């Protein structure tokens, strides 16, 4: 799936909010990824910072290959209530209008700017 300008800013925001570290192992060296909890195809949560965690490449791949372990860790890390609410939101249909998407992009950029000060 092609990465849009929204995806790029979103990813940077998630990694920045996590203090540029893997939220699982706390490593700060190496490359970090913004790992979606519910995949990018879920448009309602694609750019929702509650739907992503910052992971080192190793753990991103490990959790992608072992989704049960990812779920177990997320359940402990985020809590059942938050994960259940996110699941409901992810499965609601969302069609972004151009003006909504532009506003969302500006909001992501503004949040990122606040963290980068």
N, C-alpha and C positions, 0 to 999 in steps of 0.2 A: 504494500500500500504506500503510495506516494506521501511524503511528508510535506505539509503545507507550512506557510509562515506561522500560522496559529500553532501547529504542532511543535515547531522549533522554539517559539517563545514559551509555550506551555512546559516543554521538557526542561528548559533552562530554569524556569520558575520552580518546578518541583525539586530539582537538584539543589537550587539555591536555598529554598525553604528548609531543606534537610541539612543545611550546613555543609554542603559539598561532601557528604559522606554516605556510605551504604547504610541504610536504616537497619539492615540485618546484622552485619558484622562490624559496623562502625569504621571500616577502612576509609581512608581519605586519599590514598595513593591509587593510581590506576584510573581507568575510565569508569565513569558512572553513567547509568541509564535511568531514564524515567520509565518505570515499569507500570503499565496499566493493570489495575485489578480486574476490571471488566474491559475487554478488548476495545480497540479504537473503532470498531464497527458499530459500537453502541454510541450513537451520536449524542444522546442526552447527557452522557458522562465523559465523552471523549476529551473535553478540555476542562473537566472538573478536578481541581487539585485534590479533592478527597478520594478520587479514583486512581491515584497513582502513588507510588513510593519510589524513592531513590535507592537503586541497587547497583552494586559493582557488577561488572560484566559476568563474573563467575556466578554470582547468586541469581542474576537475572536469567541466565541460561539454565542454572540448576532448577529454579522454580518453574520455568517454562516447561522443562522436561519432567518435572515432578509436581503437577498441579495440586495433588493432595497435600503435600508438604507445604506448598504456598498457602493453601487455604487454612491449614492448621496454624501456621505462623500468623497469618493475617487475623484469624479469629482471636488469637492471644494478644497480638499487637494493637489491633484496633478495637476489638470487642465485638461480640455478637450483634449487639444492637446497631452499631454503626455499619457493620457489614451487611446486615439485613436491609437497612434503609438504603444503602448504596445499591444493593441488588435490585430492589424495587425501582429505584430511579433509573438504573441502567436499562431496564427492560421496558421502559416507557418509550414510545415512538417520539422522535424529535426530528423535525425538518427545519433546518436553520434558514431563515430569511436572510438575504444579503445584509440588511441593516442590523439585524441581531448579531450576525457573525462579526461584522465590523465593530460593533460595540463590545462584544465579548473579547475580541482581539485587543482593543484599546484598554480594557480592564485588566487583561493579563499583563500587558506592557506596563501599566501603571503600578500594579502589584510588584512586578519585578524591579521596577525603578526604586520603590521604597526599600526593598531588601538590599539593593546595590549601593545605597548611600553610605 
